Amino acid sequence: MLDTSRDTVPAAPDVPAEEPRGCLFALSQPPLMISLGVIGCLLLMAAVHDLFVL
């Protein structure tokens, strides 16, 4: 049942608010970094092949 009383609400305990997780948190994940590394290596190999191999 919904409490509709007008009593004062006790203060919440001092719990630090969670910080939002942004881009740096995402980049620290190993699977993401491995996949980005593989894609980067494939792009680098394609660029070297186009530039130096006849």
C-alpha positions in Angstrom: 0.0 0.0 0.0 1.3 3.5 -0.8 2.3 5.6 2.2 0.7 9.0 1.8 1.5 10.3 5.3 3.1 13.8 5.5 5.7 12.8 8.1 9.3 13.9 7.5 11.4 11.3 5.6 14.6 10.3 7.4 17.8 11.4 5.7 19.4 8.9 3.5 22.7 7.5 4.7 25.9 9.1 3.4 26.5 6.9 0.4 28.7 8.3 -2.4 26.9 8.5 -5.7 28.1 6.3 -8.4 30.1 8.1 -11.0 28.9 7.7 -14.6 31.0 5.3 -16.6 32.2 6.9 -19.8 34.4 6.1 -22.7 37.5 5.3 -20.8 35.7 2.6 -18.9 34.5 1.1 -22.2 38.0 1.2 -23.6 39.5 -0.6 -20.6 37.5 -3.8 -21.4 39.8 -6.5 -22.8 37.5 -8.0 -25.5 36.9 -4.5 -27.0 40.6 -3.7 -27.1 41.4 -7.1 -28.6 38.8 -6.7 -31.4 40.0 -3.1 -32.0 43.6 -4.3 -32.2 42.7 -7.0 -34.7 40.7 -4.6 -36.9 43.6 -2.1 -36.7 46.1 -4.7 -37.7 44.0 -5.8 -40.7 43.7 -2.2 -41.8 47.4 -1.7 -41.4 48.2 -4.8 -43.4 45.8 -3.7 -46.2 47.4 -0.3 -46.3 51.0 -1.7 -46.5 49.9 -4.1 -49.2 48.4 -1.4 -51.3 51.4 0.9 -50.9 54.3 -1.5 -51.2 53.3 -4.7 -53.0 52.9 -4.7 -56.8 
